[in-house]
Amino acid sequence: MPPFADATKILEAYYQLHAQPRQLEGEQDATFEVRPTGGGAYCLKITHAAPALVDLQLQMMQRLETAGLPFATPKPILNNEGTHICPLPDGATAYLTTWVPGTLYAKAKLKDAVLRESLGTTLGQLSQALQGFDHPSAHREMRWDNNQLPWVAQHLERFDAAQRPIVEQGLGYFQEYAAPALPHLRHSVNYNDANDYNLMTERDRDGHYRIAGLFDFGDAVHTATINELAVALAYAMMEQPDPAGAAVEVIRGYHQAFPLEEAEVAALPALVWARLLISVTVSTLNQQAAPDRAYLQVSNHAAWALLQRLQGIPYNLLHYHFRHACGWEPCPQATVFQDWIREEQPEFAPVSPIPEQWRQMDLGVGSLELGNNRNFEDEYRFERHIQRIMEEDGVEFGLGGYGEVRPFYTTDAYQVEGNSGPRWRTVHLGLDVWAAAGTPVFAPLDGRVHSFADNAAERDYGPAIILEHTPREGLTFYTLYGHLCRESLTQLEVGMPIQKGQRIATYGAREVNGNWPPHLHFQVLLDTLGNQGDFPGVGFPDEWPVWRSLCPNPELLLNLPEGSTQPKRVQWDGKTIQQKRQAHIGPNLSLSYQQPLHMVRAFRHYLYAADGRRYLDTVNNVPHVGHQHPKVVEAVQQQAAVLNTNTRYLHTELARYAEELTATLPEPLSVVYFVTSGSEANELALRMARTATGRNDILAMDGAYHGHTSATIDISAYKFNGKGGSGQPPRTHLMPLFDQSEQPLEQAKARLEELSQHNIHPAAFISESILSCGGQLVPPPGYFQTVFEAIRSIGGLCIMDEVQTGFGRAGEAFWAFELQGVVPDIVVLGKPMGNGFPIGAVVCTKAVAEAFDTGMEFFSTFGGNPVACAAGRAVLQVIQEEGLQDKARLTGQYLMEQLRQLQQRQDIIAEVRGHGLFLGVELSQNGQPKAREGAYIINRMRAMGVLMSTDGPQHNVLKIKPPLSFGMKEADQLSEQLDTILKEL
Ligand SMILES: Cc1ncc(COP(=O)(O)O)c(C=O)c1O
C-alpha cells in the first residue's frame, strides 16, 4: 500500500471511525471495506484520479441518493471538515461512502431469468434517474466507452491468429451498425460498469436472486444511453448456453423501466460486441503489463468464449431477438411482406398440383392421429403411418405443420443445452405438403436461384433449394423447398432466373430426403441470415414470435385461405384450461408446481408438455412399465374395440388374468376381487376384514394414506390429522411410525399390548409394505413379522397395501411385503396394475373369502371388465418380457449409490432409503426437516426438465418412483441434476 494511503489513519482522522479496513481487489483505485467497531458498513476509496473525476462520481451518487430508487447505491459521507473529499499527500484523494449490502452478482448461486430481468429493470431505472444529469468531467476520452471503440483497432497485432478475425468482425459491426447511428442516439452520463463484480443481489423466499444495489462509479462517462444496457448485456450473456435468450430477459426488464428506441436496439448487438472487444483488449494489454494480477483477467476467458458464440449468431437474428424483447415486430421486413401479400393479394402459380381434395395433417405433439410415439420413432413405421392416414381419407395430398409443435425433434440427438436445462427446437417453421415421391414442384412467382444444397444428414432436408424474389421495390424475400430428389439440384445455378410456374424440383423418396416420409417442406424467409441452401426448419418454442415474424405462414403463397391448413383439433392453452378447471372442477383438487405444467403426450419415462418440452419422469408409478407402452395400449385398444362388459358373463380374460395375477403371489393368497381403484380396493379389504372377524376397529400406521373414500379416509392419518381433517375416528387406532424409535419392534409390541389392555381387538392391521406418504420409510427387519404375530394371536387379520410398491418395483421382490418374509391375509392392489387403465384388486386367502361370503353379493360394475383385464395381463407380460423387476433392482441399487455419494457432499441429505425404484431422499439438517428447500428443489428440477415430488409428514422427503423403463442413464441424469440444484441452496 502506498505510504500516504494508510486507510486506518484516514478513517480515524477524517471520520473518527475505528476499524480494520479490508482491502478489496480492484483495477485502479485502492478500495476498502470498512466495518467500524461501533457498527455500520462503509466503503473507503483512495484514488489518484483527477479531483474533477472524483467530483463527477460523488455528484452522480448524490443524484441517485435523492432519486428514490428501489435499489441501493453508495451514499457519500461527509468528513469532519464538512466535505466529501479528503485530500491526501502525494495528490491522491480519499472518500467514504455507505456500503452496498448483498451478495455479489458473480457469487449468486442461481442466475436465471428472474435475476436477469431484475438486472434490466435496475439499469432502466438507473438510466431514467440519470436523465438530465451532466458534469463536465463526464465528457472525456475513456477506453471503456463503447462510443470510443476504434482505439481497439490500434492493438490488432497483439491478438493471435484465432482472435484477430473475431476482433475484426466486431470492429466491422461497429462501423456498419453503430458508428453511423451513434450521433443520432440519446446520450447521457452513464454508470457504464454493470458487471458481475459491481452488482449486489439478494435472494427472495422462493430462492430467486434479484438486484439489490450497484456501486463503483469510476467508469462514469457521457456516452450513448443504450451503452448502459450494452455493458450489462456483455456480462449477463457470458457463460450462458443461450446468450441471446439471456439478453432478451435483460432487455425486457430495461425496456419496461426505460423504453428503448428502435435505432438504439438496431445498434445494440454491435455495442455488446464493442464492450466485449474493449474487455478482451484491456485484458490483453494488462496481461502484457502485469501478468501476475489475476483480478485483471477476471472475465477474459468468458469474454472470448462469448465472442466465439456470438460469431455464430447472425447479427440480424440477434437484432430480431432484441426487438422481440421490446414487444416490437421482431423482423421489420415482416410488415412490408404482410402489406404486400394482404393488400395486393397476388395470384401465385401452384407450388404443387394440389387437388381440391386434400386433408389437414395433424402432427402436433398432442395429435391423436399421430398416436403413440412408436408410430414415428422408426422411419418405416412413420412412412406407413402417414400413408395410412391419407389412404383412409382417400386423399393423395396432406397439408399442415406451420407453427406446429411436434414431438419428433425431442430425442437426445436434438437436445440443446439452454439457460434452464435441455431444450428442443419443436416448432415447425414451414408448411409441409405430404404426397408421393416424384410429385413436381413449381415456382409460385418469378425469382432467381439464391442457393441450393444437399443437406444429406439424417432427418435433415436432403436436397433443398432457396429462391429469391423481389416482387416490388423495397421487398425481397425467399422461398425454401426441402426434401427434394437429388436430380432437382443438377440443373441449377446460383443466380439463374426462375419464372412463375416453372418446374424447379421433384419430391424426394425417403432414402434421399433425410429419411422422412416423402413431402415438400415449403418455407418463406424474409432474411436468409447468411444461409446457403439451408435454413432452420424448426425453432425453439420460446422464440416462436421471432421465427413467425421471420418466416411467415406460406398458406397465401399456396393460394390457400389463411388458417386452412391448421388442424381442427381443439387446443386450449394452459391459461384457458386453468380457467375452465376453476369454473368446473372442485377447488381442493390441486395442481403440481408453482407454474402448472400442461402435458399432452407421454412415452416410456418421459412426459411432453404442450410446447414439446420433454420431461424426465421420476415420480409417476402408475405408468409402471413406461408411459403409453405400445403393448398395453394395443391390448386396451383391441379389447375395447370388441367387447367391454361386466363380469356377470363368462369371459376368458377375467379367468386368465385372475390365474396369472395370483400366480405372482405366495400361497395361500389365491382369491381375487377386481375393482377400479386403490381406494375401492382398500374399502373392500376393510369390509372383508370386518365381516370375517365380526369386529370394527382397525389398526393403521400413523402418517399413512389408503384412499379417498369415507372408510379409507378414516384410516388415513395423513388425511384425518392433516389440513381440513376432522381428527382420529374412535374405531381407528394408530401404530407409531418406526423411524422415530430406537427400538421399533419393542415399540410396536408395546403399542399392541396397550391396545389389548384397553380391550381393543382390531379386525385388522393395515399398512403399506414400504410407507410412501410416511416418507418412503422402509420398515426395520422383522417389523411386520412381529406385528402380524401379535395381531393374529388376538384373531385379527393382516392387510398389506401394495398400491404403490407392488409389481416388481421393489426390485428384490415382486411384492414389497416379501422383503419382510411375511404373508398377509389380504393384499390391496391399484395404481400400476393397468399402467394407467383404472383397475384395482383385493387378493385374499380362501378362508377370508369364505368368511366374507355371507350371502350378500359382491359386484363392482367396471371391476374386472375385459378391457381392464387385458390391460392388467399386458402389464404382467411386459414386466416379464422386459425383466423389469430385475431392472428395478439394478437401477435402484445404482441410483441409491449415486444418491449416497451425493449425501457425502451435501449436508442437507440426512438419509437415502428404499428398495428398487421406490426411493426416498430425506432432507434434514441438525434434526430440522427442510421442507422449503424440498419445494425449491422440486421446482428447480422441473425448470431443468426433471419431474420429482416431496412426501412425508414434514414434506421433506424427495420421493423417487419412476416408470420401470427408467434406467442407468436416467439415474445419472437425475443424480447429476440434483447435485447441481443442491449447490444452489
Ligand atoms: C398406498 C395407497 N393406497 C391407496 C391409494 C388410493 O388409490 P386410488 O387413488 O387409486 O383410489 C393410494 C393413492 O395414492 C395410495 O398411495
The ligand as an SDF file (V2000), in Angstrom:
LIG
                    3D

 16 16  0  0  0  0  0  0  0  0999 V2000
  -50.8440  -46.5050   -0.5980 C   0  0  0  0  0  0  0  0  0  0  0  0
  -52.0730  -46.0850   -1.3090 C   0  0  0  0  0  0  0  0  0  0  0  0
  -53.2110  -46.7610   -1.1400 N   0  0  0  0  0  0  0  0  0  0  0  0
  -54.3420  -46.4020   -1.7600 C   0  0  0  0  0  0  0  0  0  0  0  0
  -54.3930  -45.3230   -2.6040 C   0  0  0  0  0  0  0  0  0  0  0  0
  -55.6690  -44.9250   -3.2630 C   0  0  0  0  0  0  0  0  0  0  0  0
  -55.6700  -45.2940   -4.6030 O   0  0  0  0  0  0  0  0  0  0  0  0
  -56.6330  -44.5670   -5.6710 P   0  0  0  0  0  0  0  0  0  0  0  0
  -56.1880  -43.1580   -5.7490 O   0  0  0  0  0  0  0  0  0  0  0  0
  -56.4020  -45.3870   -6.9020 O   0  0  0  0  0  0  0  0  0  0  0  0
  -58.0190  -44.6940   -5.1760 O   0  0  0  0  0  0  0  0  0  0  0  0
  -53.2290  -44.6030   -2.8260 C   0  0  0  0  0  0  0  0  0  0  0  0
  -53.2270  -43.4330   -3.7300 C   0  0  0  0  0  0  0  0  0  0  0  0
  -52.3670  -42.6070   -3.7590 O   0  0  0  0  0  0  0  0  0  0  0  0
  -52.0430  -44.9860   -2.1610 C   0  0  0  0  0  0  0  0  0  0  0  0
  -50.8950  -44.3170   -2.3400 O   0  0  0  0  0  0  0  0  0  0  0  0
  1  2  1  0
  2  3  1  0
  2 15  2  0
  3  4  2  0
  4  5  1  0
  5  6  1  0
  5 12  2  0
  6  7  1  0
  7  8  1  0
  8  9  2  0
  8 10  1  0
  8 11  1  0
 12 13  1  0
 12 15  1  0
 13 14  2  0
 15 16  1  0
M  END
$$$$
